[in-house]
Amino acid sequence: MTVRQTVPSDMEQIGLVARYEIEKSLQSRAFIGIMGLMMAVIALMTLIRPLLGISFSDDPITFVQDYLNWIEILVLIGAVAFASGALSSEFEKRTGLLMFPQPVKRTTYLAGKFLSSIIILAGALGMYYVIVCLLSLMITGGIPAAILLSYGFALLYATAVCAVAFLLSSILKTSTASIVATVLIFLMVMNIIEQLLIMSSIDPAFLISNVAGAISYSLQSPYPSTYTGVDFRGQPSTVFIPTEAGSVLVMIGYIAVSMVIAAIMFKRREL
C-alpha cells in the first residue's frame, strides 16, 4: 500500500518559510545587535539629558517625538540586517541549490522571507514603542492618544523599506552590494533629491523619506499641514508636511511596485 504525501499549499509554505526564517533570525547576532542598539538609543536619550541639564518635556507628544526621531535610522538598520541580503545571499552562497529544487515556488519562498522580515521588525518596533510609552507615562504622566496610529505608520514605513531592500537584493549579485545600495539610497540619494525639490519649492510627497514624517506628525492633534517658514538664510521657505492619506498611498505604492519587480527578477534569476 502506497502512502501519498500531499504538498502543502502556497500559503502553508509561506508560513513554513517565514517560521524557519524567524527562528533563524532570532538566534542571530543581527537580532541581538538591533535590540541592543534600540536599548542603547533609549538609554542614552533618557540618561544624557539630565547630565547635560536638559529637562524633559512635560508634554507626552513632544516627549515621545524626541524618541521617534531615531525610528527611520533604526528601521534602515533593521532592513539592512534582515532584508538586504535575503535573496542575493541565496545565489552568492549557493544555498538556493538546497531550496529551489524542492516543490516550493520561488515567489512563495520570497513571500515567506519578506513576511519574516516584517514580523521581526514589527516586534522590535513594538518593543521600542512600549518602552518609550512607559517612560512617557512615568515622566510626563501620560502617553499620546494617537500612539497606535504612529506605530502603524512606523510599521508601514518599515515594510516599504524592506520591500525596496528585497528589490535591490533580487537584482544585485552579492549581499554586500545590496546592503551598500540600500544604505546609500535611504541615507543619501533620497535625502539629496528631497532637499533639491524643497529648494525648488516642489513638494517631495512621492519620496518615502518625506512621508516617513507621518510617523511623528500623526501624534499631533490636529494633524499639521504644509506652511511657509523662514530658512537659515532668513528667506521664505515652504515646509512640506506629508498628509496621512498621501503617506499611506505612497508607502503602499513602494511596497507593491518593489515586491512585484523583486518577484519577477527573483523568478528569472539563474543560480
Secondary structure, DSSP 8 states (H G I E B T S, - for coil): ---------HHHHHHHHHHHHHHHHHTSHHHHHHHHHHHHHHHHHHHHHHHTT----SSHHHHHHHHHTTHHHHHHHHHHHHTTTTTHHHHHS-THHHHTTSS--HHHHHHHHHHHHHHHHHHHHHHHHHHHHHHHHHHTS---TTHHHHHHHHHHHHHHHHHHHHHHHHHSSSHHHHHHHHHHIIIIIHHHHHHHHHHTT---TT-HHHHTTHHHHTTSSS----EEEE-TTS-EEEE----HHHHHHHHHHHHHHHHHHHHHHHHH---
